[in-house]
Amino acid sequence: MNVIVAGAGRLGTQIAQVLGAAQNRVTLIDRDDERVAELGGHVPAELYWGDACEPGVLEDAGAGAADLLVATTGEDEDNLVISLLAKRQFKVARVLARVNDEDNAWMFTPHWGVDTAVPAAAPLISLIEEATSATDTVALLRLSKAGVDVIETTITTHSRAAGRTLGELAVPPGIVVTAVVRGGEPLAPAPDLRLREGDELLIVSHTATESEVHAVFQ
């Protein structure tokens, strides 16, 4: 599946991490060149600097061949413009858009090119489920075409992983940590990253069960 994610904030980056790890072709766009440079090499996606509200930027990023576009910027007006361009000009089959201000939710309709509006407070898993099930690649939390599960877990004071680096953990084959969220900010899951209480881990599991995942981190 070809996916474009517009907006490389926390939500957009996590979406790119999960869908990229599930072997989709993901392009992540952001107009902040420093943010794009910061993410280089840490996200399984093609990074593209530019304003996704501009048709030329979407075209160069491959919108004409996209199966799914997710607009996750922090500005509702930008998400609406991006959605409208994606649907009307580039004929993207499925468009999801983040609603930052619930007072604007009434505008996030097919009239603006939005197939599914997602509240800003919606859990990441819910957004991924909406995005992927709409294109027949997941049922509930299972990415069936890729044969993987998406699992969220949080490090607590009593977690066996607390205070240890990712590289020190005996992670079974088939488990990939795609993102570590600390204080609301995504971190690259490098082997030397030491886990702390409160860290949220987003895990893609190809073969392991949820209980096996929790056995490693809890």
C-alpha positions as CSV (number, residue, x, y, z in Angstrom):
1,M,0.0,0.0,0.0
2,N,1.3,3.5,-0.9
3,V,0.7,5.9,2.0
4,I,1.3,9.6,2.4
5,V,1.3,11.1,5.9
6,A,1.1,14.9,6.0
7,G,2.5,16.3,9.2
8,A,5.5,14.8,11.0
9,G,4.4,15.6,14.6
10,R,4.0,12.9,17.2
11,L,0.9,11.4,15.6
12,G,2.2,11.5,12.0
13,T,5.5,10.1,12.9
14,Q,3.9,7.2,14.8
15,I,1.6,6.4,11.9
16,A,4.6,6.4,9.6
17,Q,6.5,4.1,12.0
18,V,3.7,1.5,12.2
19,L,2.7,1.5,8.6
20,G,6.3,1.5,7.4
21,A,7.2,-1.4,9.7
22,A,4.2,-3.3,8.2
23,Q,6.0,-3.1,4.8
24,N,3.8,-0.4,3.3
25,R,5.5,2.3,1.2
26,V,5.2,5.5,3.3
27,T,6.1,9.1,2.5
28,L,6.1,11.5,5.4
29,I,5.8,15.2,4.5
30,D,6.5,18.2,6.8
31,R,7.3,21.8,6.1
32,D,9.7,22.1,9.0
33,D,13.1,21.3,7.5
34,E,14.7,20.8,10.9
35,R,12.0,18.2,11.8
36,V,12.6,16.4,8.6
37,A,16.3,16.3,9.2
38,E,15.9,15.2,12.7
39,L,13.8,12.1,11.6
40,G,16.2,11.1,8.9
41,G,17.2,7.5,9.3
42,H,14.8,6.9,12.2
43,V,11.5,6.4,10.4
44,P,10.8,3.6,7.9
45,A,9.5,6.1,5.4
46,E,10.6,8.4,2.7
47,L,10.9,11.9,4.2
48,Y,9.9,14.9,2.1
49,W,10.2,18.5,3.0
50,G,7.5,20.9,1.8
51,D,4.0,22.3,2.5
52,A,1.4,19.6,1.7
53,C,-1.1,22.3,1.1
54,E,0.6,23.0,-2.2
55,P,-0.5,20.7,-5.1
56,G,3.1,20.6,-6.4
57,V,4.4,19.2,-3.2
58,L,1.8,16.5,-3.0
59,E,2.4,15.6,-6.7
60,D,6.2,15.3,-6.1
61,A,5.6,13.2,-3.0
62,G,3.6,10.7,-5.1
63,A,0.0,11.6,-4.3
64,G,-1.1,10.4,-7.7
65,A,-0.2,6.8,-6.8
66,A,-1.3,6.9,-3.2
67,D,-3.8,4.5,-1.8
68,L,-4.2,6.3,1.5
69,L,-3.4,9.8,2.7
70,V,-3.5,10.8,6.4
71,A,-3.5,14.5,7.2
72,T,-2.2,14.9,10.7
73,T,-1.0,18.5,10.9
74,G,-1.8,20.6,13.9
75,E,-3.9,23.0,11.9
76,D,-7.5,22.1,10.9
77,E,-7.5,24.4,7.9
78,D,-4.3,22.7,6.6
79,N,-5.8,19.3,7.1
80,L,-8.9,20.3,5.2
81,V,-7.0,21.7,2.2
82,I,-4.7,18.7,2.1
83,S,-7.7,16.4,2.1
84,L,-9.5,18.3,-0.6
85,L,-6.5,18.3,-2.8
86,A,-5.9,14.6,-2.2
87,K,-9.4,13.6,-3.1
88,R,-10.3,16.0,-5.8
89,Q,-7.0,16.5,-7.7
90,F,-5.2,13.3,-7.0
91,K,-8.1,10.9,-6.6
92,V,-6.7,9.3,-3.5
93,A,-9.0,6.4,-2.6
94,R,-9.0,6.9,1.2
95,V,-8.4,10.1,3.1
96,L,-8.2,10.4,6.9
97,A,-7.9,13.8,8.6
98,R,-7.1,14.8,12.2
99,V,-9.6,17.2,13.8
100,N,-7.6,19.4,16.3
101,D,-10.5,21.6,17.4
102,E,-13.8,19.7,17.9
103,D,-15.7,22.9,17.0
104,N,-14.4,22.4,13.5
105,A,-15.5,18.7,13.2
106,W,-18.6,19.6,11.2
107,M,-16.4,20.6,8.2
108,F,-14.6,17.3,8.1
109,T,-16.9,15.6,5.6
110,P,-16.7,14.1,2.1
111,H,-17.5,17.6,0.8
112,W,-13.9,18.5,1.9
113,G,-12.5,15.2,0.7
114,V,-12.4,13.6,4.1
115,D,-13.5,10.0,4.3
116,T,-12.9,9.6,8.0
117,A,-12.4,12.4,10.6
118,V,-10.3,11.4,13.6
119,P,-10.5,13.5,16.8
120,A,-7.1,14.7,18.2
121,A,-7.7,12.7,21.4
122,A,-8.3,9.4,19.6
123,P,-5.8,6.7,20.5
124,L,-3.1,5.9,18.0
125,I,-4.4,2.4,17.6
126,S,-7.8,3.6,16.7
127,L,-6.4,5.8,13.9
128,I,-4.3,3.0,12.5
129,E,-7.3,0.7,12.6
130,E,-9.4,3.3,10.7
131,A,-6.6,3.8,8.2
132,T,-5.8,0.3,7.4
133,S,-9.1,-1.5,7.7
134,A,-10.5,1.0,5.2
135,T,-8.2,-0.5,2.6
136,D,-8.8,-4.1,3.6
137,T,-5.4,-4.7,5.1
138,V,-6.4,-5.0,8.8
139,A,-9.1,-6.4,10.9
140,L,-9.2,-5.0,14.4
141,L,-5.6,-4.6,15.4
142,R,-4.2,-7.2,13.1
143,L,-2.4,-6.1,9.9
144,S,-3.5,-9.3,8.1
145,K,-1.7,-8.7,4.8
146,A,1.6,-8.1,6.5
147,G,0.9,-10.8,9.0
148,V,1.6,-8.6,12.0
149,D,-0.1,-7.3,15.2
150,V,0.3,-3.8,16.6
151,I,0.6,-3.8,20.4
152,E,1.0,-0.9,22.8
153,T,2.6,-1.3,26.2
154,T,3.7,1.1,28.9
155,I,6.7,0.8,31.1
156,T,5.9,1.0,34.8
157,T,8.0,1.2,38.0
158,H,7.7,-2.6,38.3
159,S,8.4,-3.4,34.6
160,R,11.4,-5.7,34.2
161,A,12.4,-3.4,31.2
162,A,12.6,-0.3,33.3
163,G,16.1,1.1,33.5
164,R,17.4,-1.2,30.8
165,T,18.3,-0.4,27.2
166,L,16.5,-1.9,24.3
167,G,19.7,-3.7,23.3
168,E,19.8,-5.4,26.7
169,L,16.4,-7.0,26.4
170,A,15.9,-10.5,25.2
171,V,13.4,-9.7,22.5
172,P,12.2,-12.8,20.6
173,P,12.4,-12.9,16.8
174,G,9.5,-11.3,15.1
175,I,9.1,-8.4,17.6
176,V,10.0,-4.9,16.4
177,V,9.9,-1.8,18.6
178,T,8.8,0.8,16.1
179,A,8.5,3.8,18.5
180,V,9.1,4.9,22.1
181,V,7.0,7.8,23.2
182,R,8.4,9.8,26.2
183,G,6.7,12.9,27.5
184,G,4.6,13.1,24.4
185,E,7.6,13.0,22.0
186,P,8.5,10.0,19.8
187,L,12.1,8.7,20.2
188,A,14.0,6.6,17.8
189,P,14.1,3.0,19.2
190,A,17.9,2.7,19.2
191,P,19.6,-0.2,21.0
192,D,21.2,2.2,23.5
193,L,17.9,3.9,24.4
194,R,17.3,3.3,28.2
195,L,13.7,2.7,29.0
196,R,12.1,4.8,31.8
197,E,8.9,4.6,33.8
198,G,6.1,6.1,31.7
199,D,7.6,5.3,28.3
200,E,5.0,4.1,25.8
201,L,6.1,1.5,23.4
202,L,4.5,0.8,20.0
203,I,5.4,-2.7,18.9
204,V,4.9,-4.6,15.7
205,S,4.9,-8.4,16.2
206,H,5.2,-10.7,13.3
207,T,5.0,-14.0,15.2
208,A,4.9,-13.4,18.9
209,T,1.7,-13.2,20.9
210,E,0.7,-10.3,23.1
211,S,1.5,-12.2,26.2
212,E,5.0,-12.9,24.9
213,V,5.4,-9.2,24.2
214,H,4.4,-8.2,27.7
215,A,6.6,-10.9,29.2
216,V,9.6,-9.0,27.7
217,F,8.6,-5.5,28.8
218,Q,6.4,-5.9,31.9
